[in-house]
Amino acid sequence: MDLYSLLREMADSWGLLALTLIFIGVVAWAYRPGARKLHEDIANIPLRNDELPPDDCCENCTGDCAGKRLAEEVR
């Protein structure tokens, strides 16, 4: 048996087993009991800072800033 055939046979059997075990380990790590809070926190990242800026959006405001226009559109 030449080296290529030996390596291919090892990759076919042990490689498949190793990748299956890695996959099961990743799934088990994602669904572990302590991960729920972390996953919920990560899922809420886009919703954290959804408040509009205050009416006085900057110290040198001329009255036509985007924050005021956005606040008026929401009202």
C-alpha positions as CSV (number, residue, x, y, z in Angstrom):
1,M,0.0,0.0,0.0
2,D,1.5,3.3,-1.0
3,L,1.6,6.4,1.3
4,Y,-1.3,8.2,-0.5
5,S,-3.7,5.3,0.0
6,L,-2.7,4.9,3.6
7,L,-3.3,8.6,4.3
8,R,-6.6,8.6,2.5
9,E,-7.8,5.7,4.4
10,M,-6.9,7.4,7.7
11,A,-8.6,10.6,6.7
12,D,-11.7,8.7,5.6
13,S,-12.1,6.9,8.9
14,W,-10.4,8.9,11.7
15,G,-10.9,12.2,10.1
16,L,-14.7,11.6,9.9
17,L,-14.7,10.5,13.5
18,A,-12.7,13.6,14.6
19,L,-14.9,16.0,12.7
20,T,-18.0,14.4,14.1
21,L,-16.7,14.7,17.7
22,I,-15.8,18.3,17.1
23,F,-19.3,19.0,15.8
24,I,-20.9,17.3,18.8
25,G,-18.7,19.3,21.1
26,V,-19.6,22.6,19.5
27,V,-23.3,21.9,19.6
28,A,-23.0,20.8,23.3
29,W,-21.1,24.0,24.1
30,A,-23.7,26.2,22.5
31,Y,-26.6,24.5,24.3
32,R,-24.9,24.2,27.7
33,P,-27.2,25.4,30.6
34,G,-25.2,28.5,31.5
35,A,-25.3,29.9,28.0
36,R,-28.9,31.0,27.8
37,K,-28.2,34.5,29.4
38,L,-25.3,35.1,27.2
39,H,-27.2,34.2,24.0
40,E,-30.2,36.4,25.0
41,D,-27.8,39.3,25.7
42,I,-26.2,38.9,22.3
43,A,-29.6,38.6,20.6
44,N,-30.6,41.9,22.1
45,I,-27.6,43.9,20.9
46,P,-29.5,45.6,18.0
47,L,-32.3,46.7,20.4
48,R,-30.1,48.2,23.1
49,N,-29.7,51.9,22.1
50,D,-33.0,52.4,20.2
51,E,-33.8,55.7,22.0
52,L,-33.8,58.9,20.0
53,P,-31.3,61.6,20.7
54,P,-32.5,64.5,23.0
55,D,-34.2,67.6,21.4
56,D,-31.0,69.6,21.8
57,C,-28.9,67.3,19.7
58,C,-25.7,69.4,19.9
59,E,-24.4,72.5,21.6
60,N,-24.3,74.5,18.4
61,C,-27.7,73.3,17.1
62,T,-29.3,75.5,14.4
63,G,-32.6,73.8,14.7
64,D,-32.4,71.7,11.6
65,C,-30.4,68.7,12.8
66,A,-31.2,65.2,11.8
67,G,-32.0,64.2,15.4
68,K,-34.9,66.7,15.7
69,R,-36.3,65.7,12.3
70,L,-36.2,62.1,13.3
71,A,-37.9,62.9,16.7
72,E,-40.6,64.8,14.9
73,E,-41.2,62.0,12.4
74,V,-41.7,59.5,15.3
75,R,-44.2,61.8,17.1
